[in-house]
Amino acid sequence: MNAFTNRVSLALGDATLKLAIDRTTNNARSKRAAAIAAWPEFGQARELGRDIKDHVIGNLEYYLTEFEKNAVARGTIVHWAATAQEACDIVVGICKKADAKIVTRSKSMLGEEIGLPHALEAAGIERVETDLAEHIIQLAGDPPSHIIWPALHKTREQVADLFRRYHADPGAMETVEAMVASARRELREKFIAADVGISGANFLIAETGAVCTVTNEGNAELTTTPPRVHIVTAGIEKLVPSMAEAMVLLRLLVRSATGAELTQYTTFHTGPRRPGDKDGPEEFHIVLVDAGRTKMLAEGLAEMLRCIRCGACMNHCVVFRQVGGHAYGATYPGPMGSVITPSQKGLEASVDLPFACTLNGQCHEVCPVAIPLPKLLRGWRNQAWVQGYEPMRAVWALRAWRFLALRPGLYQFASNVGSRILPVFARGGWISKLPLAGGWTKYRDMPAPQGGTFMRQYKKRVSR
């Protein structure tokens, strides 16, 4: 088995993982549905959000220039990174210049994408993840499994075991509140001791040079305010023209991500501490990262750059909800990751991901900026076929299906034979073992055929 198939098999065989995924994604989907139902203007806002992102992507050079000019005017130091390695080198260089021993980090998928945690570790700098879920997976040594809930793959019981093992003062672990209190005791000292705080950015506002962060725990504010130095790492697609557009996208982001109207903490950072300010960093750095984003434009993936990282496509994906995020073997899992990863890692190295999709279209339906994910995934599938990356078994299976499909009589004969043979393998109306279909029946049962083929039942209905 290849690496992807092996990861999927492990995930499908893990009953605890399925329990953890269901707990979170079911809750997220129901909350999002309620939030959208209570917002009659969602459809209009969605179209507006799409148009805002397309406008910025179409005028990226102008807005990047405007953002840099206005950020520098507020005392911000702006850096440019063409690659992930350049971005990491810049961040590590700033930390070393500040003689940083402890660095706190607020959750940032871009940081994961460019490999920043590994770069800090290699430089001998202690990294403290301040988001509760990121703290959990740092203790476990795991990568994130979801872009909003990085520890989605962990159950409450598993988290309690981690805290008992690693926290200096774990306390009681009977309730979620007790576990949060344990994490607070463990992390607060680190917040105060940190020399540098690193965050991502949900939006970069060109008109003012401000950076917007959105969190539910307040950890971003504690990461960015007490340390002497604040470093922001942000993809160049995070730009919006002004505060008005940021507010439109914020309303879309939060409802789609958590089902709330607005997160508990939405903060706009506008440079270092000014005279008269009671707190804030002495230095404020923004690292603007390309890392393949302009390459995506050249590859015809501009629509993917609309993504505001809400995670709704994952919560509604029938594949993600069965196998979780780690099975994808990439920074970004789910439908959006299956589009982004082939561009980042190359199609040959990630050819399985565009095919890990039923193309049912739910991801497009729930996307707050209307990214046509199924269309983009079909584009990668087409390229895989043209470039010869399809497994030969899939090629021969499609050729066999094409041979039958072009011969209706033979196709109906094969269907009739199949509908008569399959019930032989059924027990109690379900098929749990089937020759040549072990990949399906190993993890799920197949319902036995009922009442013959569709064509036979259709002809009976018509003849009545």
FENZI-V947333 format. One record per pair of residues at least 6 apart in sequence whose C-alpha atoms are under 6 Angstrom apart, sorted by the first residue. I is the first residue (numbers start at 1). GAP is how many residues later the second one is. Records with the same first field share a line. If there is no record, write none. Layout:
# FENZI-V947333
I: GAP ; GAP
This chain:
# FENZI-V947333
7: 320
8: 319
11: 312
12: 311
17: 136
20: 133 ; 135
25: 290
31: 228
32: 223 ; 224 ; 227
35: 220 ; 224
46: 322 ; 323
49: 200 ; 320
50: 319
53: 253
63: 143
66: 140
67: 139 ; 142
70: 138 ; 139
71: 138
74: 197
75: 196
76: 195 ; 208 ; 209
77: 208
78: 207 ; 208
79: 208
80: 207 ; 208
81: 6 ; 208
82: 208 ; 209
83: 208
84: 30 ; 207
88: 28
100: 95
101: 24
102: 24 ; 92 ; 93
103: 24 ; 91 ; 93 ; 94
104: 23 ; 24 ; 25 ; 93 ; 119
105: 24 ; 25 ; 92 ; 93 ; 94
106: 24 ; 25 ; 93 ; 114
107: 24
108: 92
113: 218
129: 6
130: 89
131: 88
133: 17 ; 18
144: 6
145: 180 ; 181
146: 179
160: 13
163: 7
164: 6
170: 12
173: 6
194: 33
195: 32 ; 33
196: 31 ; 33 ; 34
197: 26 ; 27 ; 30 ; 33
198: 32 ; 33 ; 34
199: 33
200: 32 ; 33 ; 34
201: 11 ; 12 ; 33
202: 10 ; 11
203: 9 ; 35 ; 36
204: 7 ; 34 ; 35
205: 34 ; 35 ; 36 ; 37
206: 35
207: 34 ; 35
210: 59 ; 60
211: 57 ; 58
212: 55 ; 56
213: 53 ; 54
214: 51 ; 52
215: 50
216: 47 ; 48 ; 49
218: 47
224: 6
225: 55 ; 56
227: 54
228: 53 ; 54
229: 52 ; 53 ; 54
230: 51 ; 54
231: 54 ; 55
232: 54
233: 53 ; 54
234: 54 ; 55
235: 53 ; 54
236: 52 ; 53 ; 54
252: 116
253: 57
254: 6 ; 8
255: 6
256: 56
257: 53 ; 54 ; 55
271: 13
272: 9 ; 10 ; 11 ; 12
273: 7 ; 8 ; 9
303: 68
313: 50
314: 20
320: 14
325: 8
338: 15 ; 16
342: 8
354: 23
359: 15
364: 7 ; 8 ; 9
384: 6
404: 7
405: 6
419: 33
423: 25
425: 6
426: 22
429: 19
430: 16 ; 17 ; 18
431: 14 ; 15
432: 9 ; 13
433: 8
